[in-house]
Amino acid sequence: MTKVNSKEKSDARVDFSHFEGLPEPVQRYFKHVLTNGQPMIRRIEIAQAGALRTRTDSNKWLTFEASQSVTTLDKNFTWNAKIKFCPGMFISVEDRLEDGMGSGKVELFSIIPIASDKDHKPLNSGALHRYLAEAVWFPAALLPESGVTWTAIDDRRALASLTVKELTVELEFRFNDDNEVESVYTEGRYGQFDGGYQKRPWEGHFRDYYEVEGVKIPKYGEVGWWMDGSFELVWKGEVINVSVYY
């Protein structure tokens, strides 16, 4: 189900003529997932459901339900999740990126604090990597007008770079035969390992694209870390509902 709020529409619109000079696979992607002349989305709210595990060496998958709110002009997001870890008990997680600063907190029953972290380079960088990867759910945020710089790699790959508050992250976007983003990859995204933050190779996969108000987005996504040559999936989820605001 999709809800559309068109009040206070943005004057900015998608213009296919601006794609000239972009890498060929990026041009094909934008022309496939966007509609020429459509207004730029200012805000999007996404409901998700799925499963995650808290460590790459854990065999326990925890189910979650989550809502994510993204404002594309200032590149902010808030992800609120309720994670079930045993019958009748849950923990709540809030991840945020606001004005270039990442933060996260974990609470039992949304009341009792368990852990929190805020505003340091590894956290900020990791949150910005996440924003760039998840922009496949609001692809106008990947346009050059939205601050993303694209560099060609080959006919199926291109490097996207985004800078916020003097912090720059890069992701390799990989495209399939249908001109959709099928995966993203970086050699180094910050994550928590062995009690501290470390950079590790990180990858995300997307599939099952469908149309929401003239925009094609993936219904399913998953992400994981490369550990000693093995890909360890840690998050997988599906889009349940989308609300867009122009």
C-alpha positions in Angstrom: 0.0 0.0 0.0 1.2 3.5 -0.8 0.1 6.8 0.6 0.9 10.0 -1.3 0.9 13.5 0.2 1.2 16.1 -2.5 0.7 19.2 -0.3 3.5 21.8 -0.6 5.0 20.1 -3.6 8.6 20.8 -4.3 9.3 22.9 -7.4 12.3 20.7 -8.2 11.6 18.1 -10.8 13.4 15.2 -12.4 14.9 16.2 -15.7 16.3 13.5 -18.0 18.2 16.1 -20.0 20.5 16.5 -16.9 21.7 12.9 -17.2 24.1 13.7 -20.0 27.7 13.1 -19.0 26.8 10.5 -16.3 28.2 7.0 -16.7 26.0 4.9 -19.1 24.7 2.4 -16.6 23.7 5.2 -14.2 21.8 7.0 -17.0 20.0 3.8 -17.9 19.1 3.2 -14.2 17.7 6.7 -13.7 15.6 6.5 -16.9 14.3 3.1 -15.7 13.4 3.9 -12.1 12.3 7.6 -12.4 9.8 9.4 -14.5 10.8 12.5 -16.5 9.2 15.7 -15.0 8.0 14.1 -11.7 8.5 16.2 -8.6 11.4 15.4 -6.3 10.3 13.6 -3.2 11.0 15.7 0.0 10.3 12.9 2.5 9.6 9.2 2.5 8.4 6.9 5.2 9.0 3.2 4.9 7.5 0.3 6.9 9.7 -2.8 7.0 9.7 -6.3 8.4 12.5 -8.8 8.4 15.2 -10.4 10.5 18.7 -9.6 11.7 21.5 -10.9 13.8 23.7 -8.8 16.0 27.0 -10.5 15.2 28.5 -12.2 12.1 29.4 -15.2 14.2 25.9 -15.6 15.7 23.4 -18.3 14.5 20.5 -16.5 16.1 18.2 -14.5 13.8 15.8 -12.0 15.5 12.7 -10.8 13.8 11.9 -7.1 13.6 9.3 -4.6 12.5 10.6 -1.1 11.6 9.6 2.3 10.3 12.1 4.6 8.6 11.6 8.3 7.9 14.0 10.0 5.4 14.2 13.7 4.4 16.2 13.9 1.2 17.0 17.6 1.1 19.1 17.5 4.3 20.0 13.8 4.0 18.6 12.8 7.4 17.0 9.5 8.4 15.5 7.9 11.5 15.1 4.1 11.7 13.0 2.8 14.6 12.7 -0.9 15.1 11.1 -3.3 17.5 13.1 -6.5 17.8 11.7 -9.6 19.4 14.3 -11.7 21.3 12.0 -14.0 23.3 8.3 -14.5 23.8 6.7 -11.4 25.4 10.0 -9.4 25.3 11.4 -6.9 22.8 14.1 -4.3 22.5 13.7 -1.1 20.6 16.5 0.3 18.4 16.8 3.8 17.0 19.4 4.6 14.4 19.7 8.2 13.1 21.6 10.4 10.7 21.0 14.1 11.4 23.1 17.0 10.0 25.9 14.6 9.2 25.9 13.1 12.8 25.1 9.5 13.4 23.6 8.1 16.6 22.1 5.0 17.9 20.4 3.8 21.0 19.0 0.5 22.3 16.3 0.1 25.0 14.4 -2.7 26.6 10.7 -2.3 26.1 11.4 1.2 24.7 12.0 2.4 28.3 15.1 0.9 29.9 18.4 2.1 28.3 20.8 -0.7 27.2 23.3 1.1 25.0 23.8 4.4 23.1 26.4 6.1 20.9 26.6 9.4 19.1 28.6 11.7 16.8 32.1 10.3 16.1 33.7 9.6 12.8 33.2 5.8 12.5 29.5 6.2 13.5 28.9 9.2 11.2 30.7 7.5 8.3 28.8 4.3 8.7 25.4 6.1 8.9 26.2 8.1 5.7 27.2 4.9 3.9 23.9 3.5 4.9 22.0 6.5 3.6 23.7 6.3 0.3 23.0 2.5 -0.1 19.4 2.9 1.0 18.8 5.7 -1.5 17.6 2.9 -3.9 14.3 3.4 -2.0 14.3 7.1 -2.9 16.4 7.2 -6.1 16.1 10.9 -6.9 18.5 11.3 -3.9 21.2 9.7 -6.1 21.0 12.4 -8.7 23.8 14.9 -9.1 21.4 17.6 -8.1 21.2 15.8 -4.7 25.0 16.0 -4.2 26.0 12.6 -5.6 29.1 12.4 -7.8 29.3 9.5 -10.2 32.4 7.9 -11.7 32.4 5.3 -14.4 33.9 1.8 -13.7 32.5 -0.3 -16.6 29.2 -1.0 -18.4 27.7 -2.6 -15.3 29.3 -0.6 -12.4 29.8 3.0 -11.3 31.2 4.6 -8.2 28.9 7.0 -6.2 30.4 9.6 -3.9 28.5 11.7 -1.3 29.9 14.4 1.0 28.1 15.8 4.0 29.8 18.1 6.6 33.3 17.4 5.1 32.7 13.6 5.5 32.8 11.7 2.2 31.8 8.1 1.6 31.8 6.0 -1.6 29.9 3.0 -2.8 30.2 0.9 -5.9 26.8 0.4 -7.5 26.2 -2.7 -9.6 23.4 -2.9 -12.2 21.6 -5.9 -13.7 20.2 -6.5 -17.2 17.0 -4.7 -16.2 18.9 -1.5 -15.4 18.2 -1.9 -11.7 20.7 -1.6 -8.8 21.2 -5.2 -7.8 24.0 -4.6 -5.3 26.3 -2.0 -3.6 29.8 -2.6 -2.3 32.6 -0.9 -0.4 36.0 -2.1 0.6 35.6 -0.3 3.9 32.6 0.6 6.0 32.8 1.1 9.8 31.1 -1.5 12.0 31.5 -2.8 15.5 33.8 -5.8 15.8 35.7 -7.2 18.8 34.5 -4.4 21.0 35.4 -1.5 18.8 34.9 0.1 15.4 36.7 -1.3 12.4 36.5 -0.9 8.7 35.4 -4.1 6.8 34.1 -4.8 3.3 30.4 -4.4 3.2 27.8 -5.3 0.6 24.1 -5.0 0.0 21.7 -6.7 -2.4 18.3 -5.6 -3.7 15.6 -7.2 -5.8 11.9 -7.5 -6.6 11.5 -3.9 -7.9 8.0 -2.5 -8.1 6.5 0.9 -8.9 5.4 3.5 -6.4 4.0 6.7 -7.8 6.2 6.6 -10.9 9.3 5.4 -9.1 10.6 1.9 -9.2 12.1 0.7 -5.9 13.2 -2.8 -4.5 10.8 -4.6 -2.2 13.6 -6.7 -0.7 17.0 -5.8 0.6 19.8 -7.5 2.5 23.2 -6.5 3.8 26.2 -8.1 5.2 30.0 -8.1 5.9 32.8 -9.9 4.2 34.8 -11.7 6.9 37.9 -13.6 5.9 36.7 -14.1 2.4 33.2 -15.2 3.4 30.0 -13.1 3.0 28.1 -13.0 6.3 24.5 -11.7 6.0 23.3 -9.7 9.0 20.1 -8.0 7.9 17.3 -8.9 5.5 14.0 -7.2 5.1 11.0 -6.4 2.9 9.2 -3.1 2.3 5.6 -3.4 3.7 4.3 0.1 3.1 5.6 3.4 1.6 4.3 7.0 2.1 5.9 9.7 0.0 5.7 13.4 0.5 6.5 15.9 -2.3 
